[in-house]
């Protein structure tokens, strides 16, 4: 929109940027949904759904496989922070490339905010990667499914929030499922270490905080996803680099990875690339079909990741994993239901009793006739 007033004394020009300048580069506009160069708006809803689901499953399953493959390499487990450093470097490059593809390249979010976001991002991804040196991959995935727990705890103690019975039941189911899964892991996994549980729990707490901070910053300053990725990950890269340098952890990691460049840097590049692409399809899924369906798809993806982990990587198995996992899935469903009660209306016990009575009455009438 342009408004211009021109006379002999004054000239005023007011310009409003177009939607493609202010929205995420992953999703170009409200009417035009472009993901990785593919315009999904040309397809019908069913085709869009299958494309998005295929993208989420393909890229994130490869992401999970590569992550476990890297840590299955003999001698690599102590270098989880170095993998995070390399991942942050690749994400910064991807964000810079994507930022060049949009017209508005200005940084909108203040530097102090990015420093906070970068610190939380380092905690989330660094602690999560490092925990794989102490935990089985399925255990880590189960913990990552339960971000609701630290979110609720923080909401109660920090913001004084109150939650309904469905949210509390969801948190209880997730907590019991986590305890059950962890106990099962401790009995069958020879390398189980409580240090891994502490690391992934701290990563979940940081992840619960970072989502709120990112959402608030992006809405307040109308920043793009590529800007957020570029600055948060590049500043985080500096944090990790300084940390590894001060703790003398950089030299041994570089020496180890230089001996296996394909299995370390090569896999890390593909690991970072698939993770970056995967989020593009998640954003498109949310944009087209809403958060409810997106959560359902990503939960199914995590379940498939756990199954493939047991198939491709030899590890002990017990059916307690299955029951604990189902308890966590129940908690996730209750959480989604709580947020969408107006859209999802489950029948009450009274409705079920009435329906059963009507069904019996109809059968009786049919037999009488």
ROPANU-112244 format. One line per 2 residues: number of its first residue (from 1); their letters; for each residue x negated, y negated, z negated of N, C-alpha, C, O. Coordinates in pm, whole numbers. Each point is the difference from the previous one (the first is absolute). Last residue first. Layout:
NUM) A) X:Y:Z:X:Y:Z:X:Y:Z:X:Y:Z; ... $
! end
This chain:
369) XX) 4150:5601:-1535:57:-14:132:-22:127:83:43:7:116; -244:-23:-534:145:1:-18:71:-9:135:98:71:25 $
367) XX) -570:-112:-44:39:138:-22:151:12:-13:58:99:46; -241:-528:-4:-19:74:125:43:144:-15:60:57:92 $
365) XX) -58:-334:-474:108:-38:93:-10:79:130:100:44:56; -450:7:-363:123:61:-54:118:-30:94:79:89:30 $
363) XX) -493:-293:63:-5:143:32:129:71:-47:52:88:67; -105:-544:-174:22:15:145:-2:149:39:80:43:84 $
361) XX) -179:-156:-529:141:-25:28:30:20:146:105:55:35; -553:-31:-177:74:118:-45:150:-16:30:66:97:38 $
359) XX) -340:-466:56:-33:110:92:76:126:-39:52:71:87; -19:-449:-364:74:-20:125:-24:113:98:90:42:73 $
357) XX) -337:-40:-473:142:26:-28:84:-16:126:90:80:26; -546:-191:-4:15:145:-12:146:36:-24:50:98:55 $
355) XX) -163:-553:-47:-13:57:135:20:151:-4:64:57:89; -67:-290:-498:122:-30:77:-4:62:138:100:52:50 $
353) XX) -487:-18:-317:108:82:-57:130:-22:78:70:96:31; -442:-361:84:-22:139:42:111:90:-53:45:91:71 $
351) XX) -48:-544:-206:35:11:142:-14:144:49:84:49:75; -223:-145:-513:146:-10:9:46:15:145:100:66:28 $
349) XX) -567:-87:-120:58:130:-37:153:0:10:59:100:39; -294:-447:282:-5:24:-143:56:139:-30:68:58:85 $
347) XX) -318:-223:386:129:28:-66:-21:26:-149:-96:66:-40; -226:-396:331:14:141:-31:133:23:-72:42:-84:-79 $
345) XX) -244:-305:410:101:21:-103:18:151:-21:70:66:77; -417:-457:154:14:144:-23:100:18:-113:-27:-38:-114 $
343) XX) -66:-398:248:3:68:130:24:150:-15:59:64:87; -98:-357:-463:110:-55:79:13:69:135:106:-3:62 $
341) XX) -462:109:-363:128:52:-49:118:-49:82:101:69:14; -619:-91:8:96:-7:110:136:55:-42:68:68:78 $
339) XX) -459:-80:-362:-18:-124:74:104:-19:110:14:-109:55; -23:508:-321:23:-113:-89:-8:-133:73:75:-93:-30 $
337) XX) -185:495:258:144:-12:-21:33:-122:-87:97:-71:25; -547:187:38:56:-54:124:150:-23:-15:53:-101:45 $
335) XX) -269:312:-403:-48:-138:13:57:-68:123:44:-115:-6; 42:572:-60:77:-82:-96:-42:-146:7:83:-90:-13 $
333) XX) -327:400:273:137:-15:51:83:-89:-92:73:-87:47; -505:201:-190:-6:-94:113:139:-25:56:36:-114:31 $
331) XX) -80:440:-368:-20:-135:-54:-5:-104:109:54:-109:-17; -35:558:146:128:-39:-60:-10:-141:-58:93:-80:15 $
329) XX) -487:272:143:87:-37:112:137:-44:-51:58:-96:52; -359:271:-366:-43:-133:44:87:-49:115:38:-117:3 $
327) XX) 33:552:-150:42:-92:-105:-39:-144:35:76:-94:-24; -223:443:302:144:-22:18:54:-97:-105:90:-79:29 $
325) XX) -539:217:-66:18:-88:115:146:-31:25:34:-114:34; -147:428:-366:-38:-136:-43:20:-100:113:45:-112:-23 $
323) XX) 26:566:121:105:-50:-90:-32:-142:-47:89:-84:-9; -412:295:282:125:-18:74:107:-61:-91:65:-98:37 $
321) XX) -486:222:-222:-14:-117:88:133:-32:67:39:-116:10; -82:512:-255:29:-114:-86:-17:-131:77:66:-99:-30 $
319) XX) -177:527:211:135:-49:29:41:-113:-95:100:-68:24; -617:156:127:97:57:-93:137:-61:30:9:-115:43 $
317) XX) -563:159:170:141:-39:11:82:70:-107:-24:116:-33; -532:-269:202:93:86:-74:143:-55:6:20:-121:9 $
315) XX) -354:27:401:12:-44:-140:99:91:-70:88:57:65; -322:-186:458:16:107:-98:1:-58:-141:-92:-71:-41 $
313) XX) 251:-170:502:-110:-4:-96:27:103:-110:103:-5:-68; 204:-55:434:-129:-24:64:-118:4:-96:-114:22:43 $
311) XX) 576:53:-194:-24:85:117:-142:-15:52:-67:100:28; 232:-365:-392:-17:139:-43:-30:92:118:-65:103:-18 $
309) XX) 154:-552:112:-121:6:-82:-27:143:-47:-114:45:0; 514:-149:230:-115:16:90:-131:7:-77:-95:66:44 $
307) XX) 488:-150:-292:7:133:60:-121:24:90:-63:106:-9; 113:-537:-176:-35:98:-104:-1:141:58:-91:78:-30 $
305) XX) 237:-423:311:-143:-14:-26:-46:102:-103:-106:61:16; 567:-101:76:-70:72:106:-151:-6:-19:-70:96:29 $
303) XX) 333:-347:-322:23:143:-25:-72:84:104:-61:102:-34; 56:-564:94:-87:38:-111:17:148:-35:-98:68:-33 $
301) XX) 382:-251:363:-139:5:48:-95:44:-111:-91:79:25; 542:-157:-131:-16:124:76:-141:16:53:-53:111:5 $
299) XX) 153:-513:-211:-1:106:-100:-14:137:66:-73:86:-48; 122:-461:324:-134:3:-58:-10:106:-111:-106:59:-20 $
297) XX) 530:-128:226:-97:52:97:-139:11:-62:-67:102:16; 410:-298:-276:30:141:23:-103:62:94:-48:111:-25 $
295) XX) 31:-573:-48:-47:72:-118:23:150:17:-85:81:-39; 257:-360:375:-146:-2:4:-60:78:-118:-95:75:17 $
293) XX) 563:-147:10:-43:104:93:-153:7:5:-57:108:14; 233:-450:-284:49:129:-47:-50:114:89:-55:98:-50 $
291) XX) -24:-565:153:-96:61:-92:44:140:-45:-84:85:-27; 234:-287:518:11:-34:-141:-93:82:-88:-56:101:42 $
289) XX) 117:-122:462:95:87:-69:13:-30:-150:89:55:-65; -373:-317:380:111:48:81:108:69:-84:119:-25:19 $
287) XX) -524:-148:-222:64:-109:74:127:47:72:100:-71:0; -380:384:-227:71:-85:-96:79:-107:75:115:-29:-36 $
285) XX) -392:297:294:110:81:-53:84:-81:-99:123:7:3; -517:-198:167:104:4:102:121:78:-48:114:-37:28 $
283) XX) -491:25:-307:60:-133:8:113:-3:103:105:-61:-23; -361:452:-5:81:-14:-121:73:-135:1:118:-7:-33 $
281) XX) -428:93:373:125:72:22:90:-5:-124:122:0:13; -548:-199:-40:75:-68:105:135:67:23:102:-68:15 $
279) XX) -426:256:-308:80:-104:-64:80:-78:104:105:-56:-33; -409:390:181:115:57:-68:89:-106:-61:123:12:5 $
277) XX) -544:-119:200:109:22:95:126:50:-70:112:-37:37; -500:-16:-296:42:-132:49:116:12:98:93:-80:-3 $
275) XX) -299:475:-158:72:-67:-107:54:-135:43:112:-38:-37; -386:275:335:132:64:-11:82:-61:-113:122:-14:13 $
273) XX) -566:-141:44:82:-35:117:140:61:-11:98:-68:29; -430:175:-357:47:-139:-12:94:-37:113:100:-68:-23 $
271) XX) -298:494:40:78:-8:-122:60:-139:-17:118:-14:-32; -433:86:371:129:57:37:97:-5:-118:119:-26:19 $
269) XX) -555:-118:-107:60:-88:101:139:50:39:95:-77:4; -355:342:-291:50:-118:-70:65:-98:97:99:-65:-35 $
267) XX) -316:452:203:127:34:-64:60:-121:-70:122:-18:0; -544:-48:185:94:34:106:137:31:-56:101:-53:47 $
265) XX) -460:-26:-345:45:-124:63:102:28:111:95:-77:18; -244:473:-239:27:-106:-98:57:-124:68:118:-32:-16 $
263) XX) -253:424:258:95:49:-99:32:-104:-108:95:17:-77; -415:-117:419:127:35:66:105:37:-104:114:-45:8 $
261) XX) -565:-55:-148:75:-118:45:135:33:63:96:-76:-16; -461:291:-313:117:58:67:88:-111:55:113:-17:-45 $
259) XX) -520:-89:-167:-36:137:38:114:70:73:-23:95:75; 73:-530:-261:-87:-8:118:-44:138:47:-37:18:116 $
257) XX) 290:-74:-520:83:-13:121:-84:-7:127:45:42:106; -266:-24:-532:78:121:23:77:-7:131:-2:95:79 $
255) XX) -236:-478:-217:-93:108:34:75:128:33:-31:68:98; 276:-437:-260:-47:-25:136:-92:112:46:9:44:114 $
253) XX) 133:-28:-559:113:25:90:-41:-20:146:36:81:86; -352:-178:-435:24:144:17:114:31:96:-8:97:75 $
251) XX) -75:-566:-165:-112:70:65:24:149:19:-12:49:112; 326:-329:-358:3:-20:145:-106:82:71:27:64:101 $
249) XX) 56:-115:-588:70:109:66:1:-10:150:46:92:68; -214:-375:-464:-96:84:74:67:119:67:-61:106:17 $
247) XX) 263:-488:-260:-5:131:-67:-95:97:69:-8:117:-38; 84:-561:210:-36:-18:-141:-14:133:-74:-78:9:-94 $
245) XX) 224:-10:548:-137:-50:-7:-46:-12:-145:-113:37:-33; 561:81:124:-90:111:32:-146:-42:-9:-85:78:-42 $
243) XX) 413:-413:-25:8:101:-104:-96:115:24:-69:44:-92; 116:-382:420:-69:-51:-118:-2:104:-112:-101:17:-68 $
241) XX) 348:90:450:-142:-7:34:-82:-50:-118:-106:55:-30; 575:-56:-5:-54:136:-10:-150:1:30:-77:70:-66 $
239) XX) 305:-485:110:7:48:-138:-68:137:-14:-84:20:-87; 137:-198:522:-107:-69:-74:-3:46:-145:-108:22:-56 $
237) XX) 457:137:322:-126:58:46:-117:-63:-75:-93:70:-40; 521:-252:-23:-18:125:-73:-130:70:38:-65:61:-84 $
235) XX) 191:-437:327:-44:-41:-134:-22:123:-88:-95:5:-78; 266:81:500:-136:-54:15:-54:-49:-134:-118:21:-31 $
233) XX) 565:138:56:-97:109:13:-142:-51:17:-94:65:-45; 453:-378:10:-2:82:-122:-106:110:9:-69:28:-98 $
231) XX) 140:-313:477:-60:-71:-113:-7:87:-126:-99:-5:-73; 293:188:482:-134:-53:24:-62:-57:-126:-112:37:-36 $
229) XX) 567:118:27:-98:109:11:-141:-56:12:-90:46:-70; 446:-355:70:-11:65:-130:-107:109:2:-81:10:-92 $
227) XX) 190:-218:499:-73:-92:-87:-23:64:-137:-110:-7:-54; 375:243:354:-141:4:42:-84:-96:-83:-115:31:-32 $
225) XX) 589:-17:-28:-66:119:-55:-148:1:35:-83:40:-83; 317:-520:49:16:121:79:-71:116:-67:-84:-19:-88 $
223) XX) 317:-432:-157:-123:52:61:30:130:75:97:70:-30; 159:-435:-254:36:44:135:-123:49:77:-24:-41:114 $
221) XX) 75:-117:-588:-85:-70:96:25:42:144:-65:-50:92; 319:232:-463:-19:-139:-38:-75:-79:107:32:-116:26 $
219) XX) 37:587:19:125:-73:15:-17:-149:-28:59:-84:67; -428:372:-127:35:-3:142:131:-75:23:15:-69:101 $
217) XX) -171:135:-548:-92:-87:74:42:-13:146:-5:-109:57; 245:409:-339:23:-138:-41:-86:-96:82:49:-104:43 $
215) XX) -113:566:22:132:-41:49:26:-146:-33:49:-75:84; -445:272:-255:-4:-16:146:132:-53:54:2:-92:81 $
213) XX) -25:200:-540:-83:-117:29:-5:-28:150:11:-114:43; 213:504:-197:74:-121:-37:-79:-126:36:58:-97:48 $
211) XX) -267:514:22:115:-14:88:78:-127:-28:39:-71:92; -407:202:-370:-40:-64:126:119:-19:94:4:-98:74 $
209) XX) 33:330:-501:-12:-145:-13:-21:-65:136:58:-105:28; -40:577:-60:131:-53:-40:-2:-152:-10:99:-66:30 $
207) XX) -499:300:57:87:3:118:137:-58:-33:61:-67:83; -375:124:-430:-43:-110:89:92:-8:121:32:-109:47 $
205) XX) 43:467:-336:33:-126:-68:-38:-120:86:77:-95:12; -198:524:141:144:-21:10:42:-131:-65:84:-73:53 $
203) XX) -532:212:-95:27:-41:138:149:-28:20:36:-94:71; -174:272:-482:-38:-141:11:25:-53:140:41:-115:17 $
201) XX) 31:570:-80:99:-74:-77:-29:-150:4:91:-81:15; -396:382:179:116:-15:87:112:-74:-73:80:-68:63 $
199) XX) -477:158:-310:-29:-86:115:124:-22:86:29:-114:38; -4:413:-408:-13:-139:-45:-22:-94:118:58:-108:5 $
197) XX) -51:568:81:134:-44:-38:-4:-146:-44:89:-78:35; -499:286:58:75:-24:123:141:-49:-29:50:-87:71 $
195) XX) -323:225:-428:-48:-128:54:76:-36:127:31:-117:23; 20:537:-245:94:-105:-41:-45:-138:48:81:-93:6 $
193) XX) -187:567:239:-64:-93:-93:100:-111:-32:57:-60:91; -136:583:184:91:-102:-52:-70:-85:-105:-72:52:-85 $
191) XX) -76:338:375:-72:-128:-10:89:-112:-54:-30:-118:20; 184:578:59:-123:12:-80:-71:-132:-23:-75:-14:-97 $
189) XX) 612:134:164:-110:-67:70:-126:5:-85:-1:-51:-112; 426:228:-43:-44:76:117:-120:-62:72:-70:70:74 $
187) XX) 282:-255:-478:-10:143:-25:-57:78:117:-62:105:-19; 150:-581:28:-106:25:-97:-20:149:-26:-108:42:-41 $
185) XX) 461:-195:326:-131:-21:62:-113:34:-96:-102:56:41; 542:-46:-204:-21:110:94:-137:-10:65:-70:100:17 $
183) XX) 201:-453:-292:-28:119:-79:-24:121:88:-89:81:-27; 220:-478:239:-134:-14:-55:-39:121:-84:-113:49:9 $
181) XX) 552:-76:163:-94:19:109:-145:-5:-52:-84:80:41; 430:-178:-347:6:141:40:-105:29:108:-72:99:-9 $
179) XX) 126:-545:-125:-59:79:-109:-6:147:38:-102:67:-21; 320:-356:322:-145:-25:-3:-68:84:-108:-106:59:24 $
177) XX) 577:-45:-2:-59:66:116:-152:-16:4:-73:94:30; 316:-324:-360:-3:143:-29:-62:78:115:-76:95:-22 $
175) XX) 137:-555:91:-97:23:-107:-13:147:-33:-111:52:-12; 442:-187:323:-135:-15:55:-106:31:-105:-99:68:29 $
173) XX) 547:-72:-171:-25:112:92:-140:-5:57:-70:101:6; 209:-465:-270:-19:119:-82:-30:122:87:-90:79:-32 $
171) XX) 200:-483:247:-133:-9:-62:-29:123:-85:-112:50:-1; 542:-85:190:-100:19:105:-140:-2:-58:-84:83:36 $
169) XX) 440:-185:-324:-1:143:32:-104:30:108:-69:102:-8; 142:-552:-97:-67:67:-112:-9:150:26:-104:62:-27 $
167) XX) 344:-319:337:-142:-31:7:-78:72:-110:-108:54:24; 576:-18:-32:-53:73:116:-151:-24:13:-75:93:25 $
165) XX) 328:-325:-357:-24:139:-37:-60:80:116:-76:94:-23; -17:-622:20:119:83:-21:-40:145:-24:-117:37:9 $
163) XX) -187:-480:-147:30:90:111:121:86:-33:27:30:-116; -284:-536:-20:75:115:-46:42:84:119:41:-54:103 $
161) XX) -463:-334:-223:110:53:80:71:114:-73:-56:64:-89; -339:-382:-16:117:23:-85:119:54:75:114:-26:-39 $
159) XX) -584:-79:185:110:-86:41:126:19:-86:98:-72:18; -509:310:-119:-46:-129:52:117:-94:28:-4:-117:-38 $
157) XX) 70:569:-126:-89:-69:-94:-41:-140:47:-25:-89:-82; 319:373:350:54:-6:-136:-86:-89:-89:52:-86:-71 $
155) XX) -191:174:518:120:-82:-1:58:-17:-139:50:-107:-34; -421:398:104:-38:-140:11:119:-93:-4:-6:-107:-59 $
153) XX) 92:566:66:-67:-34:-127:-42:-147:0:20:-71:-98; 163:246:497:101:-14:-104:-62:-41:-134:53:-85:-71 $
151) XX) -344:175:430:82:-116:34:104:-26:-109:20:-114:-42; -295:504:22:-67:-123:-47:78:-127:33:-9:-99:-73 $
149) XX) 215:502:224:-24:4:-145:-75:-124:-48:50:-68:-90; 46:161:561:112:-57:-76:-33:-11:-149:43:-95:-65 $
147) XX) -319:311:402:-32:-140:-31:109:-65:-83:-23:-103:-64; -79:582:246:67:-42:-123:-35:-142:-42:-21:-27:-118 $
145) XX) -160:303:489:145:-6:22:73:-67:-116:118:-34:12; -587:128:-19:28:-118:82:148:-13:31:47:-108:36 $
143) XX) -206:492:-272:-11:-121:-83:36:-124:80:67:-90:-52; -85:494:286:113:1:-93:-3:-124:-89:103:-63:-23 $
141) XX) -470:135:306:118:-43:76:123:-6:-90:79:-94:9; -481:264:-191:-11:-144:24:123:-53:72:51:-107:-34 $
139) XX) -87:570:-31:26:-67:-127:-5:-151:17:82:-73:-57; -198:347:429:144:-1:-28:35:-70:-131:102:-68:-8 $
137) XX) -569:119:121:71:-99:81:151:1:-26:59:-107:-10; -400:252:-381:45:55:127:79:-107:76:64:-85:-62 $
135) XX) -429:-93:-287:132:61:10:16:71:134:-69:-31:97; -328:-220:-229:36:71:-123:131:76:9:27:86:-84 $
133) XX) -224:-371:428:-117:72:-47:29:85:-122:-84:81:-41; 403:-375:235:-8:126:74:-127:77:-35:-10:119:30 $
131) XX) 103:-563:-196:67:106:-76:-7:135:70:11:104:-65; -174:-512:267:-93:59:-95:64:115:-77:-69:94:-39 $
129) XX) 334:-351:341:-100:79:71:-93:73:-97:-32:117:20; 344:-412:-210:70:112:64:-98:90:74:6:123:-12 $
127) XX) -164:-523:-181:28:100:-103:70:122:59:-24:113:-43; -56:-471:339:-126:54:-51:21:108:-104:-61:106:8 $
125) XX) 434:-344:172:-59:92:98:-129:63:-52:-26:117:25; 263:-431:-310:94:99:53:-72:104:86:11:120:-26 $
123) XX) -256:-492:-148:40:94:-104:88:110:53:-18:117:-36; -101:-463:329:-118:80:-32:34:105:-106:-40:116:10 $
121) XX) 369:-428:88:-16:94:111:-119:91:-22:6:120:27; 67:-473:-329:99:105:-20:-9:106:110:18:119:-26 $
119) XX) -295:-496:66:-39:75:-120:96:116:-24:-43:111:-30; 144:-413:376:-114:84:36:-44:85:-119:-33:117:17 $
117) XX) 370:-439:-85:50:112:80:-112:95:35:18:122:-5; -138:-518:-216:77:87:-88:50:123:74:-11:112:-50 $
115) XX) -206:-439:299:-98:60:-90:69:95:-98:-54:106:-32; 319:-367:325:-65:112:69:-103:69:-88:-19:121:10 $
113) XX) 226:-510:-172:97:109:6:-61:122:67:21:113:-45; -274:-504:36:9:58:-134:97:117:-4:-23:100:-68 $
111) XX) -22:-360:471:-111:92:-24:6:66:-137:-36:117:-12; 492:-281:269:-120:-56:-64:-106:105:-30:32:118:-21 $
109) XX) 317:-83:439:-2:33:-143:-129:-54:-62:-107:14:59; 183:-60:411:109:-67:-69:-5:20:-153:40:-88:-75 $
107) XX) -371:76:546:17:69:-128:102:-77:-83:-19:-119:-27; -1:132:584:-32:-72:-123:19:90:-122:88:85:-4 $
105) XX) -7:-6:495:-111:66:-69:-37:-68:-131:-101:35:-61; 507:21:464:-29:-78:-120:-106:73:-82:31:101:-64 $
103) XX) 115:99:470:-32:-139:32:-44:-80:-123:-92:-82:8; 1:620:69:113:-88:-25:-44:-145:16:-119:-32:-8 $
101) XX) -184:399:55:106:24:98:123:-86:-23:91:-2:83; -487:23:-366:-33:-69:124:111:13:105:5:-77:96 $
99) XX) 14:310:-512:26:-142:-21:-29:-81:126:63:-103:23; -163:566:-37:144:-23:12:34:-148:-16:91:-51:65 $
97) XX) -540:184:-125:40:22:140:148:-32:18:38:-67:96; -206:54:-532:-55:-110:78:41:11:146:37:-99:63 $
95) XX) 76:451:-358:80:-120:-29:-47:-119:81:82:-80:45; -330:478:-18:130:18:64:88:-123:-21:68:-45:92 $
93) XX) -481:53:-315:-20:-13:145:133:12:74:28:-79:90; -26:155:-551:-28:-141:26:-18:-25:150:48:-100:53 $
91) XX) 0:543:-200:127:-71:-9:-18:-149:27:86:-63:62; -474:332:-84:79:29:120:133:-75:-2:41:-54:102 $
89) XX) -312:19:-485:-68:-63:114:81:21:128:19:-94:78; 123:310:-471:29:-143:-5:-65:-73:117:58:-95:53 $
87) XX) -158:551:-104:140:-17:39:39:-148:1:69:-45:91; -494:162:-254:6:18:147:142:-22:50:21:-63:103 $
85) XX) -79:54:-568:-72:-112:60:7:6:153:27:-100:65; 143:463:-309:91:-116:-9:-66:-123:62:68:-79:67 $
83) XX) -330:461:-109:102:22:104:98:-116:1:42:-45:107; -353:46:-449:-64:-37:127:95:23:118:1:-77:95 $
81) XX) 135:205:-529:-1:-146:13:-67:-44:130:38:-102:58; -31:565:-169:134:-50:32:4:-151:18:72:-51:86 $
79) XX) -437:412:-174:-9:-123:80:136:-52:44:14:-53:110; -137:474:-360:-40:-117:-80:7:-134:75:-21:-105:-60 $
77) XX) 133:534:283:96:-43:-102:-45:-119:-84:85:-80:-40; -324:347:403:56:-133:27:84:-55:-116:19:-122:-7 $
75) XX) -255:569:65:-84:-110:-47:60:-138:17:-61:-98:-42; 247:484:347:-84:28:-117:-88:-120:-34:-76:-49:84 $
73) XX) 562:18:150:-140:11:39:-86:16:-124:14:-75:-97; 455:-15:89:-35:142:-6:-145:24:43:-53:109:-18 $
71) XX) 264:-540:38:-36:35:-138:-30:148:-17:-56:40:-102; 193:-203:529:-120:-73:-40:-45:42:-139:-119:23:-24 $
69) XX) 525:149:185:-114:59:72:-131:-68:-40:-102:66:-19; 516:-235:-139:-40:121:-72:-120:66:66:-84:59:-69 $
67) XX) 253:-437:284:-43:-38:-134:-45:122:-80:-104:-3:-66; 294:66:494:-137:-53:7:-52:-39:-138:-117:21:-30 $
65) XX) 567:124:64:-92:110:33:-145:-48:1:-88:66:-55; 432:-386:-5:-18:84:-118:-97:114:25:-82:33:-87 $
63) XX) 189:-310:454:-65:-79:-104:-29:85:-124:-111:1:-51; 371:181:397:-142:-2:37:-80:-76:-105:-111:41:-35 $
61) XX) 566:-45:-23:-48:137:-22:-147:11:38:-78:66:-68; 295:-475:151:-27:20:-143:-41:143:-33:-73:21:-97 $
59) XX) 180:-142:551:-113:-79:-48:-30:25:-147:-116:10:-39; 488:222:242:-126:29:70:-116:-75:-64:-101:60:-36 $
57) XX) 545:-140:-129:-50:134:-32:-137:24:64:-91:48:-68; 308:-460:160:-28:12:-144:-63:135:-30:-102:8:-68 $
55) XX) 252:-80:511:-117:-82:-33:-40:13:-145:-118:14:-31; 514:198:173:-117:67:56:-127:-77:-32:-102:59:-37 $
53) XX) 508:-256:-82:-28:115:-86:-123:75:50:-84:42:-80; 235:-400:345:-53:-48:-129:-36:117:-92:-106:-1:-63 $
51) XX) 312:102:475:-132:-57:24:-63:-45:-132:-118:28:-26; 562:128:17:-94:110:23:-142:-51:24:-96:62:-45 $
49) XX) 445:-383:-1:-19:75:-125:-105:109:17:-89:14:-83; 223:-258:462:-82:-82:-90:-30:75:-129:-112:-4:-51 $
47) XX) 411:203:350:-137:7:50:-95:-81:-87:-112:43:-27; 569:-70:-72:-48:135:-28:-145:17:44:-82:57:-71 $
45) XX) 309:-466:168:-30:16:-143:-59:137:-31:-94:11:-79; 14:-192:576:117:4:-86:-42:33:-143:-116:33:-24 $
43) XX) -223:-300:357:56:133:-21:125:-9:-87:22:-100:-69; -304:-276:182:49:54:128:70:135:-16:68:46:91 $
41) XX) -298:-288:-445:133:-56:26:60:54:130:121:-10:20; -573:98:-194:105:94:-39:139:-50:30:95:78:0 $
39) XX) -603:-163:199:121:-76:-32:114:97:-28:59:56:91; -617:-16:-133:121:64:53:122:-79:-46:21:-19:-120 $
37) XX) -480:-77:-18:15:-28:142:123:60:64:25:-23:118; -118:67:-590:-118:49:72:15:-14:151:-40:88:76 $
35) XX) 469:-211:-266:-91:72:-89:-113:60:84:24:83:87; 420:-461:-70:-115:56:71:-94:62:-103:-43:-66:-94 $
33) XX) 563:-155:165:-77:77:-97:-111:73:75:25:97:71; 344:-522:-10:-104:71:72:-89:72:-100:-81:-65:-68 $
31) XX) 445:-215:-68:58:72:113:-100:90:69:39:93:72; -171:-359:-447:120:71:-43:55:86:113:44:113:-24 $
29) XX) -560:-196:51:114:-88:-25:119:84:-40:-5:123:-2; -448:61:26:-16:-131:62:115:-95:-26:-23:-118:-27 $
27) XX) -234:510:-243:136:-11:51:17:-141:54:8:-96:-77; -430:212:-79:47:136:26:138:-4:66:29:83:86 $
25) XX) -241:-478:-239:-40:39:135:40:143:31:6:38:117; 268:-364:-460:-108:96:3:-37:34:143:88:14:84 $
23) XX) 136:-487:-132:30:134:-49:-122:89:9:-102:-37:58; 115:-424:98:9:7:-145:25:140:-53:-23:25:-118 $
21) XX) -16:-152:589:-115:-57:-67:3:24:-150:-105:7:-63; 456:122:361:-115:86:21:-124:-54:-67:-97:74:-19 $
19) XX) 507:-320:15:4:116:-89:-122:89:16:-47:59:-97; -18:-576:213:93:104:41:-8:118:-95:-91:9:-82 $
17) XX) -16:-523:-72:-58:115:67:105:105:33:100:15:-70; -16:-548:50:20:117:-86:-56:121:71:39:28:113 $
15) XX) -98:-603:-92:-5:131:65:20:109:-105:-57:-6:-109; 111:-563:212:14:104:-101:8:134:72:87:21:85 $
13) XX) -234:-573:3:16:133:58:3:102:-113:-92:7:-81; 122:-581:204:8:105:-101:23:134:70:88:11:85 $
11) XX) -234:-559:-5:12:126:72:-4:111:-106:-102:17:-67; 180:-604:123:-23:124:-73:11:121:92:71:-1:101 $
9) XX) -37:-468:56:-73:-13:-125:-37:135:-62:-107:12:-59; 361:-85:474:-121:-79:14:-83:-2:-127:-119:-32:5 $
7) XX) 417:455:57:29:-136:42:-132:-76:0:-107:59:-8; 322:474:-76:-106:-79:62:54:-138:36:95:-11:78 $
5) XX) -11:512:-351:57:-134:8:-111:-93:50:-102:-18:-66; 223:589:20:-90:-109:38:78:-132:9:108:-5:59 $
3) XX) -108:564:-226:77:-124:-7:-96:-115:28:-100:-15:-69; 128:593:131:-77:-124:9:96:-118:-4:97:-5:75 $
1) X) -140:582:-166:86:-119:0:-89:-123:0:-94:-9:-79 $
! end
